[in-house]
Amino acid sequence: MTITCFIRYEIDPFGTAAFEQYARAWGQAIPRCGADLIGYFAPHEGSATTAYAAYNIENLAAYEA
C-alpha cells in the first residue's frame, strides 16, 4: 500500500529564496532514500508563509526505515 506524505512548512515571508534552496537539496535527497517526490510548493498565491511538500513511499516499513 503506497503512503502519500504531506509536509506543511511555515516559512519567513522574506525567506522564500532560502526555502527554495532547501527544497532543491531535499528534492535530490528524498528519491535517494527510496521515496517518489511529488514536489515542493513555495508560497505563490494566498499565504506568503505556508509552503508544502509531498512524496509517496511504498509502505509503512519503508517510511520507518
mmJSON file of the N, C-alpha and C atoms, coordinates in Angstrom:
{"data_MODEL":{"atom_site":{
"group_PDB":["ATOM","ATOM","ATOM","ATOM","ATOM","ATOM","ATOM","ATOM","ATOM","ATOM","ATOM","ATOM","ATOM","ATOM","ATOM","ATOM","ATOM","ATOM","ATOM","ATOM","ATOM","ATOM","ATOM","ATOM","ATOM","ATOM","ATOM","ATOM","ATOM","ATOM","ATOM","ATOM","ATOM","ATOM","ATOM","ATOM","ATOM","ATOM","ATOM","ATOM","ATOM","ATOM","ATOM","ATOM","ATOM","ATOM","ATOM","ATOM","ATOM","ATOM","ATOM","ATOM","ATOM","ATOM","ATOM","ATOM","ATOM","ATOM","ATOM","ATOM","ATOM","ATOM","ATOM","ATOM","ATOM","ATOM","ATOM","ATOM","ATOM","ATOM","ATOM","ATOM","ATOM","ATOM","ATOM","ATOM","ATOM","ATOM","ATOM","ATOM","ATOM","ATOM","ATOM","ATOM","ATOM","ATOM","ATOM","ATOM","ATOM","ATOM","ATOM","ATOM","ATOM","ATOM","ATOM","ATOM","ATOM","ATOM","ATOM","ATOM","ATOM","ATOM","ATOM","ATOM","ATOM","ATOM","ATOM","ATOM","ATOM","ATOM","ATOM","ATOM","ATOM","ATOM","ATOM","ATOM","ATOM","ATOM","ATOM","ATOM","ATOM","ATOM","ATOM","ATOM","ATOM","ATOM","ATOM","ATOM","ATOM","ATOM","ATOM","ATOM","ATOM","ATOM","ATOM","ATOM","ATOM","ATOM","ATOM","ATOM","ATOM","ATOM","ATOM","ATOM","ATOM","ATOM","ATOM","ATOM","ATOM","ATOM","ATOM","ATOM","ATOM","ATOM","ATOM","ATOM","ATOM","ATOM","ATOM","ATOM","ATOM","ATOM","ATOM","ATOM","ATOM","ATOM","ATOM","ATOM","ATOM","ATOM","ATOM","ATOM","ATOM","ATOM","ATOM","ATOM","ATOM","ATOM","ATOM","ATOM","ATOM","ATOM","ATOM","ATOM","ATOM","ATOM","ATOM","ATOM","ATOM","ATOM","ATOM","ATOM","ATOM","ATOM","ATOM"],
"id":[1,2,3,4,5,6,7,8,9,10,11,12,13,14,15,16,17,18,19,20,21,22,23,24,25,26,27,28,29,30,31,32,33,34,35,36,37,38,39,40,41,42,43,44,45,46,47,48,49,50,51,52,53,54,55,56,57,58,59,60,61,62,63,64,65,66,67,68,69,70,71,72,73,74,75,76,77,78,79,80,81,82,83,84,85,86,87,88,89,90,91,92,93,94,95,96,97,98,99,100,101,102,103,104,105,106,107,108,109,110,111,112,113,114,115,116,117,118,119,120,121,122,123,124,125,126,127,128,129,130,131,132,133,134,135,136,137,138,139,140,141,142,143,144,145,146,147,148,149,150,151,152,153,154,155,156,157,158,159,160,161,162,163,164,165,166,167,168,169,170,171,172,173,174,175,176,177,178,179,180,181,182,183,184,185,186,187,188,189,190,191,192,193,194,195],
"type_symbol":["N","C","C","N","C","C","N","C","C","N","C","C","N","C","C","N","C","C","N","C","C","N","C","C","N","C","C","N","C","C","N","C","C","N","C","C","N","C","C","N","C","C","N","C","C","N","C","C","N","C","C","N","C","C","N","C","C","N","C","C","N","C","C","N","C","C","N","C","C","N","C","C","N","C","C","N","C","C","N","C","C","N","C","C","N","C","C","N","C","C","N","C","C","N","C","C","N","C","C","N","C","C","N","C","C","N","C","C","N","C","C","N","C","C","N","C","C","N","C","C","N","C","C","N","C","C","N","C","C","N","C","C","N","C","C","N","C","C","N","C","C","N","C","C","N","C","C","N","C","C","N","C","C","N","C","C","N","C","C","N","C","C","N","C","C","N","C","C","N","C","C","N","C","C","N","C","C","N","C","C","N","C","C","N","C","C","N","C","C","N","C","C","N","C","C"],
"label_atom_id":["N","CA","C","N","CA","C","N","CA","C","N","CA","C","N","CA","C","N","CA","C","N","CA","C","N","CA","C","N","CA","C","N","CA","C","N","CA","C","N","CA","C","N","CA","C","N","CA","C","N","CA","C","N","CA","C","N","CA","C","N","CA","C","N","CA","C","N","CA","C","N","CA","C","N","CA","C","N","CA","C","N","CA","C","N","CA","C","N","CA","C","N","CA","C","N","CA","C","N","CA","C","N","CA","C","N","CA","C","N","CA","C","N","CA","C","N","CA","C","N","CA","C","N","CA","C","N","CA","C","N","CA","C","N","CA","C","N","CA","C","N","CA","C","N","CA","C","N","CA","C","N","CA","C","N","CA","C","N","CA","C","N","CA","C","N","CA","C","N","CA","C","N","CA","C","N","CA","C","N","CA","C","N","CA","C","N","CA","C","N","CA","C","N","CA","C","N","CA","C","N","CA","C","N","CA","C","N","CA","C","N","CA","C","N","CA","C","N","CA","C","N","CA","C","N","CA","C"],
"label_alt_id":[null,null,null,null,null,null,null,null,null,null,null,null,null,null,null,null,null,null,null,null,null,null,null,null,null,null,null,null,null,null,null,null,null,null,null,null,null,null,null,null,null,null,null,null,null,null,null,null,null,null,null,null,null,null,null,null,null,null,null,null,null,null,null,null,null,null,null,null,null,null,null,null,null,null,null,null,null,null,null,null,null,null,null,null,null,null,null,null,null,null,null,null,null,null,null,null,null,null,null,null,null,null,null,null,null,null,null,null,null,null,null,null,null,null,null,null,null,null,null,null,null,null,null,null,null,null,null,null,null,null,null,null,null,null,null,null,null,null,null,null,null,null,null,null,null,null,null,null,null,null,null,null,null,null,null,null,null,null,null,null,null,null,null,null,null,null,null,null,null,null,null,null,null,null,null,null,null,null,null,null,null,null,null,null,null,null,null,null,null,null,null,null,null,null,null],
"label_comp_id":["MET","MET","MET","THR","THR","THR","ILE","ILE","ILE","THR","THR","THR","CYS","CYS","CYS","PHE","PHE","PHE","ILE","ILE","ILE","ARG","ARG","ARG","TYR","TYR","TYR","GLU","GLU","GLU","ILE","ILE","ILE","ASP","ASP","ASP","PRO","PRO","PRO","PHE","PHE","PHE","GLY","GLY","GLY","THR","THR","THR","ALA","ALA","ALA","ALA","ALA","ALA","PHE","PHE","PHE","GLU","GLU","GLU","GLN","GLN","GLN","TYR","TYR","TYR","ALA","ALA","ALA","ARG","ARG","ARG","ALA","ALA","ALA","TRP","TRP","TRP","GLY","GLY","GLY","GLN","GLN","GLN","ALA","ALA","ALA","ILE","ILE","ILE","PRO","PRO","PRO","ARG","ARG","ARG","CYS","CYS","CYS","GLY","GLY","GLY","ALA","ALA","ALA","ASP","ASP","ASP","LEU","LEU","LEU","ILE","ILE","ILE","GLY","GLY","GLY","TYR","TYR","TYR","PHE","PHE","PHE","ALA","ALA","ALA","PRO","PRO","PRO","HIS","HIS","HIS","GLU","GLU","GLU","GLY","GLY","GLY","SER","SER","SER","ALA","ALA","ALA","THR","THR","THR","THR","THR","THR","ALA","ALA","ALA","TYR","TYR","TYR","ALA","ALA","ALA","ALA","ALA","ALA","TYR","TYR","TYR","ASN","ASN","ASN","ILE","ILE","ILE","GLU","GLU","GLU","ASN","ASN","ASN","LEU","LEU","LEU","ALA","ALA","ALA","ALA","ALA","ALA","TYR","TYR","TYR","GLU","GLU","GLU","ALA","ALA","ALA"],
"label_asym_id":["A","A","A","A","A","A","A","A","A","A","A","A","A","A","A","A","A","A","A","A","A","A","A","A","A","A","A","A","A","A","A","A","A","A","A","A","A","A","A","A","A","A","A","A","A","A","A","A","A","A","A","A","A","A","A","A","A","A","A","A","A","A","A","A","A","A","A","A","A","A","A","A","A","A","A","A","A","A","A","A","A","A","A","A","A","A","A","A","A","A","A","A","A","A","A","A","A","A","A","A","A","A","A","A","A","A","A","A","A","A","A","A","A","A","A","A","A","A","A","A","A","A","A","A","A","A","A","A","A","A","A","A","A","A","A","A","A","A","A","A","A","A","A","A","A","A","A","A","A","A","A","A","A","A","A","A","A","A","A","A","A","A","A","A","A","A","A","A","A","A","A","A","A","A","A","A","A","A","A","A","A","A","A","A","A","A","A","A","A","A","A","A","A","A","A"],
"label_entity_id":["1","1","1","1","1","1","1","1","1","1","1","1","1","1","1","1","1","1","1","1","1","1","1","1","1","1","1","1","1","1","1","1","1","1","1","1","1","1","1","1","1","1","1","1","1","1","1","1","1","1","1","1","1","1","1","1","1","1","1","1","1","1","1","1","1","1","1","1","1","1","1","1","1","1","1","1","1","1","1","1","1","1","1","1","1","1","1","1","1","1","1","1","1","1","1","1","1","1","1","1","1","1","1","1","1","1","1","1","1","1","1","1","1","1","1","1","1","1","1","1","1","1","1","1","1","1","1","1","1","1","1","1","1","1","1","1","1","1","1","1","1","1","1","1","1","1","1","1","1","1","1","1","1","1","1","1","1","1","1","1","1","1","1","1","1","1","1","1","1","1","1","1","1","1","1","1","1","1","1","1","1","1","1","1","1","1","1","1","1","1","1","1","1","1","1"],
"label_seq_id":[1,1,1,2,2,2,3,3,3,4,4,4,5,5,5,6,6,6,7,7,7,8,8,8,9,9,9,10,10,10,11,11,11,12,12,12,13,13,13,14,14,14,15,15,15,16,16,16,17,17,17,18,18,18,19,19,19,20,20,20,21,21,21,22,22,22,23,23,23,24,24,24,25,25,25,26,26,26,27,27,27,28,28,28,29,29,29,30,30,30,31,31,31,32,32,32,33,33,33,34,34,34,35,35,35,36,36,36,37,37,37,38,38,38,39,39,39,40,40,40,41,41,41,42,42,42,43,43,43,44,44,44,45,45,45,46,46,46,47,47,47,48,48,48,49,49,49,50,50,50,51,51,51,52,52,52,53,53,53,54,54,54,55,55,55,56,56,56,57,57,57,58,58,58,59,59,59,60,60,60,61,61,61,62,62,62,63,63,63,64,64,64,65,65,65],
"pdbx_PDB_ins_code":[null,null,null,null,null,null,null,null,null,null,null,null,null,null,null,null,null,null,null,null,null,null,null,null,null,null,null,null,null,null,null,null,null,null,null,null,null,null,null,null,null,null,null,null,null,null,null,null,null,null,null,null,null,null,null,null,null,null,null,null,null,null,null,null,null,null,null,null,null,null,null,null,null,null,null,null,null,null,null,null,null,null,null,null,null,null,null,null,null,null,null,null,null,null,null,null,null,null,null,null,null,null,null,null,null,null,null,null,null,null,null,null,null,null,null,null,null,null,null,null,null,null,null,null,null,null,null,null,null,null,null,null,null,null,null,null,null,null,null,null,null,null,null,null,null,null,null,null,null,null,null,null,null,null,null,null,null,null,null,null,null,null,null,null,null,null,null,null,null,null,null,null,null,null,null,null,null,null,null,null,null,null,null,null,null,null,null,null,null,null,null,null,null,null,null],
"Cartn_x":[0.84,0.0,0.892,0.743,1.521,1.008,1.94,1.605,2.035,1.144,1.474,1.652,2.791,3.106,3.044,2.377,2.3,2.993,3.852,4.565,4.158,3.769,3.406,4.515,4.993,6.047,5.495,5.861,5.613,6.959,7.057,8.347,8.272,9.435,9.56,9.149,8.235,7.814,8.963,10.038,11.207,12.252,11.914,12.836,12.48,11.702,11.29,12.495,13.493,14.685,15.407,15.488,16.125,15.318,13.986,13.15,13.352,13.45,13.665,14.996,16.027,17.322,17.192,16.497,16.232,15.484,14.464,13.655,14.484,15.377,16.242,17.136,17.685,18.565,17.79,16.641,15.846,15.173,14.957,14.386,15.289,16.577,17.519,17.667,17.585,17.789,16.616,15.405,14.223,14.213,14.42,14.459,15.601,16.737,17.847,17.478,16.522,16.079,14.94,14.569,13.58,12.166,11.962,10.62,10.47,9.233,8.905,8.433,9.292,8.96,7.9,6.815,5.794,6.216,6.642,7.158,7.155,7.842,7.837,7.064,6.277,5.411,5.591,6.289,6.544,5.299,5.193,4.05,3.97,2.772,2.576,1.396,0.218,-0.976,-1.542,-2.147,-2.707,-1.646,-1.45,-0.497,0.93,1.653,3.056,3.971,3.39,4.219,4.017,3.08,2.802,3.316,4.15,4.672,4.417,4.481,4.17,5.174,5.251,5.982,5.118,5.257,4.509,5.386,5.297,6.018,5.272,5.511,4.952,6.063,5.68,6.615,5.876,6.599,5.996,5.083,5.536,4.737,5.259,4.615,4.998,6.399,6.775,8.116,9.182,8.955,9.906,9.954,8.815,8.76,9.564,9.464,10.132,11.608,12.048,13.458,14.392],
"Cartn_y":[-1.169,0.0,1.242,2.083,3.309,4.338,5.03,6.089,7.414,8.391,9.734,10.62,11.267,12.147,13.597,14.418,15.853,16.56,17.494,18.272,19.731,20.349,21.766,22.55,23.581,24.43,25.823,26.403,27.815,28.503,29.353,29.97,31.485,32.072,33.526,34.078,35.053,35.571,36.172,36.542,37.064,35.969,34.742,33.625,32.658,33.102,32.218,31.671,32.504,32.035,30.945,31.105,30.078,28.789,28.903,27.707,27.008,27.764,27.17,26.42,26.956,26.267,24.98,25.052,23.886,22.818,23.233,22.297,21.618,22.36,21.745,20.673,20.959,19.984,18.729,18.898,17.74,17.075,17.833,17.258,16.211,16.288,15.27,14.157,14.496,13.505,12.539,13.023,12.174,10.981,11.168,9.989,9.025,9.544,8.659,7.787,8.247,7.485,6.529,6.43,5.456,5.968,7.257,7.816,8.44,8.618,9.236,10.66,11.638,13.03,13.533,14.047,14.694,16.132,16.829,18.175,19.014,20.134,21.183,22.346,22.996,24.064,25.28,26.28,27.512,28.393,29.35,30.264,30.958,31.044,31.685,32.644,32.117,32.942,32.693,33.687,33.498,33.742,32.783,32.922,33.086,34.003,34.203,33.395,32.629,31.923,30.415,29.898,28.464,27.823,26.805,26.041,24.567,23.749,22.33,21.472,20.22,19.189,17.935,17.105,15.846,14.785,13.579,12.455,11.163,10.168,8.827,7.903,6.954,5.921,4.588,3.532,2.226,1.707,1.788,1.245,1.8,1.433,1.939,1.49,0.277,-0.216,0.638,1.007,1.857,3.249,3.746,5.061,5.067,3.995,3.923,3.559,3.121,2.71,3.896],
"Cartn_z":[0.0,0.0,0.0,-0.976,-1.07,-0.07,0.569,1.517,0.906,0.931,0.478,1.7,1.787,2.918,2.46,3.249,3.003,4.156,3.833,4.842,4.661,5.751,5.717,6.415,5.755,6.295,6.55,7.669,7.933,7.775,6.761,6.457,6.626,6.786,6.846,5.479,5.43,4.123,3.315,3.986,3.281,3.061,3.415,3.292,2.181,1.222,0.131,-0.634,-0.873,-1.599,-0.806,0.508,1.345,1.314,1.313,1.231,-0.109,-1.178,-2.497,-2.541,-1.909,-1.84,-1.024,0.099,0.944,0.141,-0.607,-1.388,-2.475,-3.107,-4.132,-3.512,-2.34,-1.678,-1.29,-0.639,-0.231,-1.431,-2.487,-3.701,-4.326,-4.043,-4.507,-3.482,-2.204,-1.14,-1.009,-1.135,-0.93,-1.888,-3.192,-4.08,-3.75,-3.293,-2.912,-1.719,-0.92,0.259,-0.075,-1.348,-1.766,-1.922,-1.782,-1.936,-3.319,-3.731,-5.013,-4.726,-4.979,-4.694,-5.664,-5.134,-5.955,-6.205,-5.156,-5.348,-4.093,-4.203,-3.188,-3.775,-2.944,-3.411,-2.511,-3.024,-2.282,-2.343,-1.416,-1.459,-2.815,-3.332,-4.634,-4.573,-4.31,-4.159,-2.774,-2.197,-0.858,0.192,1.069,2.175,1.662,2.29,1.941,2.843,3.777,4.751,4.764,3.993,4.005,2.721,2.878,1.749,2.033,0.993,1.136,0.385,0.803,0.073,0.101,-0.908,-0.948,-1.603,-1.044,-1.632,-1.335,-2.17,-1.978,-1.507,-0.668,-0.228,-0.262,-0.544,-0.825,0.28,1.533,2.638,3.96,5.05,6.362,6.759,6.404,6.728,6.038,4.791,4.072,4.686,5.139,5.779,7.074,7.838,9.132,9.028,7.856,7.68,7.683],
"occupancy":[1.0,1.0,1.0,1.0,1.0,1.0,1.0,1.0,1.0,1.0,1.0,1.0,1.0,1.0,1.0,1.0,1.0,1.0,1.0,1.0,1.0,1.0,1.0,1.0,1.0,1.0,1.0,1.0,1.0,1.0,1.0,1.0,1.0,1.0,1.0,1.0,1.0,1.0,1.0,1.0,1.0,1.0,1.0,1.0,1.0,1.0,1.0,1.0,1.0,1.0,1.0,1.0,1.0,1.0,1.0,1.0,1.0,1.0,1.0,1.0,1.0,1.0,1.0,1.0,1.0,1.0,1.0,1.0,1.0,1.0,1.0,1.0,1.0,1.0,1.0,1.0,1.0,1.0,1.0,1.0,1.0,1.0,1.0,1.0,1.0,1.0,1.0,1.0,1.0,1.0,1.0,1.0,1.0,1.0,1.0,1.0,1.0,1.0,1.0,1.0,1.0,1.0,1.0,1.0,1.0,1.0,1.0,1.0,1.0,1.0,1.0,1.0,1.0,1.0,1.0,1.0,1.0,1.0,1.0,1.0,1.0,1.0,1.0,1.0,1.0,1.0,1.0,1.0,1.0,1.0,1.0,1.0,1.0,1.0,1.0,1.0,1.0,1.0,1.0,1.0,1.0,1.0,1.0,1.0,1.0,1.0,1.0,1.0,1.0,1.0,1.0,1.0,1.0,1.0,1.0,1.0,1.0,1.0,1.0,1.0,1.0,1.0,1.0,1.0,1.0,1.0,1.0,1.0,1.0,1.0,1.0,1.0,1.0,1.0,1.0,1.0,1.0,1.0,1.0,1.0,1.0,1.0,1.0,1.0,1.0,1.0,1.0,1.0,1.0,1.0,1.0,1.0,1.0,1.0,1.0],
"B_iso_or_equiv":[0.0,0.0,0.0,0.0,0.0,0.0,0.0,0.0,0.0,0.0,0.0,0.0,0.0,0.0,0.0,0.0,0.0,0.0,0.0,0.0,0.0,0.0,0.0,0.0,0.0,0.0,0.0,0.0,0.0,0.0,0.0,0.0,0.0,0.0,0.0,0.0,0.0,0.0,0.0,0.0,0.0,0.0,0.0,0.0,0.0,0.0,0.0,0.0,0.0,0.0,0.0,0.0,0.0,0.0,0.0,0.0,0.0,0.0,0.0,0.0,0.0,0.0,0.0,0.0,0.0,0.0,0.0,0.0,0.0,0.0,0.0,0.0,0.0,0.0,0.0,0.0,0.0,0.0,0.0,0.0,0.0,0.0,0.0,0.0,0.0,0.0,0.0,0.0,0.0,0.0,0.0,0.0,0.0,0.0,0.0,0.0,0.0,0.0,0.0,0.0,0.0,0.0,0.0,0.0,0.0,0.0,0.0,0.0,0.0,0.0,0.0,0.0,0.0,0.0,0.0,0.0,0.0,0.0,0.0,0.0,0.0,0.0,0.0,0.0,0.0,0.0,0.0,0.0,0.0,0.0,0.0,0.0,0.0,0.0,0.0,0.0,0.0,0.0,0.0,0.0,0.0,0.0,0.0,0.0,0.0,0.0,0.0,0.0,0.0,0.0,0.0,0.0,0.0,0.0,0.0,0.0,0.0,0.0,0.0,0.0,0.0,0.0,0.0,0.0,0.0,0.0,0.0,0.0,0.0,0.0,0.0,0.0,0.0,0.0,0.0,0.0,0.0,0.0,0.0,0.0,0.0,0.0,0.0,0.0,0.0,0.0,0.0,0.0,0.0,0.0,0.0,0.0,0.0,0.0,0.0],
"pdbx_formal_charge":[null,null,null,null,null,null,null,null,null,null,null,null,null,null,null,null,null,null,null,null,null,null,null,null,null,null,null,null,null,null,null,null,null,null,null,null,null,null,null,null,null,null,null,null,null,null,null,null,null,null,null,null,null,null,null,null,null,null,null,null,null,null,null,null,null,null,null,null,null,null,null,null,null,null,null,null,null,null,null,null,null,null,null,null,null,null,null,null,null,null,null,null,null,null,null,null,null,null,null,null,null,null,null,null,null,null,null,null,null,null,null,null,null,null,null,null,null,null,null,null,null,null,null,null,null,null,null,null,null,null,null,null,null,null,null,null,null,null,null,null,null,null,null,null,null,null,null,null,null,null,null,null,null,null,null,null,null,null,null,null,null,null,null,null,null,null,null,null,null,null,null,null,null,null,null,null,null,null,null,null,null,null,null,null,null,null,null,null,null,null,null,null,null,null,null],
"auth_seq_id":[1,1,1,2,2,2,3,3,3,4,4,4,5,5,5,6,6,6,7,7,7,8,8,8,9,9,9,10,10,10,11,11,11,12,12,12,13,13,13,14,14,14,15,15,15,16,16,16,17,17,17,18,18,18,19,19,19,20,20,20,21,21,21,22,22,22,23,23,23,24,24,24,25,25,25,26,26,26,27,27,27,28,28,28,29,29,29,30,30,30,31,31,31,32,32,32,33,33,33,34,34,34,35,35,35,36,36,36,37,37,37,38,38,38,39,39,39,40,40,40,41,41,41,42,42,42,43,43,43,44,44,44,45,45,45,46,46,46,47,47,47,48,48,48,49,49,49,50,50,50,51,51,51,52,52,52,53,53,53,54,54,54,55,55,55,56,56,56,57,57,57,58,58,58,59,59,59,60,60,60,61,61,61,62,62,62,63,63,63,64,64,64,65,65,65],
"auth_comp_id":["MET","MET","MET","THR","THR","THR","ILE","ILE","ILE","THR","THR","THR","CYS","CYS","CYS","PHE","PHE","PHE","ILE","ILE","ILE","ARG","ARG","ARG","TYR","TYR","TYR","GLU","GLU","GLU","ILE","ILE","ILE","ASP","ASP","ASP","PRO","PRO","PRO","PHE","PHE","PHE","GLY","GLY","GLY","THR","THR","THR","ALA","ALA","ALA","ALA","ALA","ALA","PHE","PHE","PHE","GLU","GLU","GLU","GLN","GLN","GLN","TYR","TYR","TYR","ALA","ALA","ALA","ARG","ARG","ARG","ALA","ALA","ALA","TRP","TRP","TRP","GLY","GLY","GLY","GLN","GLN","GLN","ALA","ALA","ALA","ILE","ILE","ILE","PRO","PRO","PRO","ARG","ARG","ARG","CYS","CYS","CYS","GLY","GLY","GLY","ALA","ALA","ALA","ASP","ASP","ASP","LEU","LEU","LEU","ILE","ILE","ILE","GLY","GLY","GLY","TYR","TYR","TYR","PHE","PHE","PHE","ALA","ALA","ALA","PRO","PRO","PRO","HIS","HIS","HIS","GLU","GLU","GLU","GLY","GLY","GLY","SER","SER","SER","ALA","ALA","ALA","THR","THR","THR","THR","THR","THR","ALA","ALA","ALA","TYR","TYR","TYR","ALA","ALA","ALA","ALA","ALA","ALA","TYR","TYR","TYR","ASN","ASN","ASN","ILE","ILE","ILE","GLU","GLU","GLU","ASN","ASN","ASN","LEU","LEU","LEU","ALA","ALA","ALA","ALA","ALA","ALA","TYR","TYR","TYR","GLU","GLU","GLU","ALA","ALA","ALA"],
"auth_asym_id":["A","A","A","A","A","A","A","A","A","A","A","A","A","A","A","A","A","A","A","A","A","A","A","A","A","A","A","A","A","A","A","A","A","A","A","A","A","A","A","A","A","A","A","A","A","A","A","A","A","A","A","A","A","A","A","A","A","A","A","A","A","A","A","A","A","A","A","A","A","A","A","A","A","A","A","A","A","A","A","A","A","A","A","A","A","A","A","A","A","A","A","A","A","A","A","A","A","A","A","A","A","A","A","A","A","A","A","A","A","A","A","A","A","A","A","A","A","A","A","A","A","A","A","A","A","A","A","A","A","A","A","A","A","A","A","A","A","A","A","A","A","A","A","A","A","A","A","A","A","A","A","A","A","A","A","A","A","A","A","A","A","A","A","A","A","A","A","A","A","A","A","A","A","A","A","A","A","A","A","A","A","A","A","A","A","A","A","A","A","A","A","A","A","A","A"],
"auth_atom_id":["N","CA","C","N","CA","C","N","CA","C","N","CA","C","N","CA","C","N","CA","C","N","CA","C","N","CA","C","N","CA","C","N","CA","C","N","CA","C","N","CA","C","N","CA","C","N","CA","C","N","CA","C","N","CA","C","N","CA","C","N","CA","C","N","CA","C","N","CA","C","N","CA","C","N","CA","C","N","CA","C","N","CA","C","N","CA","C","N","CA","C","N","CA","C","N","CA","C","N","CA","C","N","CA","C","N","CA","C","N","CA","C","N","CA","C","N","CA","C","N","CA","C","N","CA","C","N","CA","C","N","CA","C","N","CA","C","N","CA","C","N","CA","C","N","CA","C","N","CA","C","N","CA","C","N","CA","C","N","CA","C","N","CA","C","N","CA","C","N","CA","C","N","CA","C","N","CA","C","N","CA","C","N","CA","C","N","CA","C","N","CA","C","N","CA","C","N","CA","C","N","CA","C","N","CA","C","N","CA","C","N","CA","C","N","CA","C","N","CA","C","N","CA","C","N","CA","C"],
"pdbx_PDB_model_num":[1,1,1,1,1,1,1,1,1,1,1,1,1,1,1,1,1,1,1,1,1,1,1,1,1,1,1,1,1,1,1,1,1,1,1,1,1,1,1,1,1,1,1,1,1,1,1,1,1,1,1,1,1,1,1,1,1,1,1,1,1,1,1,1,1,1,1,1,1,1,1,1,1,1,1,1,1,1,1,1,1,1,1,1,1,1,1,1,1,1,1,1,1,1,1,1,1,1,1,1,1,1,1,1,1,1,1,1,1,1,1,1,1,1,1,1,1,1,1,1,1,1,1,1,1,1,1,1,1,1,1,1,1,1,1,1,1,1,1,1,1,1,1,1,1,1,1,1,1,1,1,1,1,1,1,1,1,1,1,1,1,1,1,1,1,1,1,1,1,1,1,1,1,1,1,1,1,1,1,1,1,1,1,1,1,1,1,1,1,1,1,1,1,1,1]
}}}
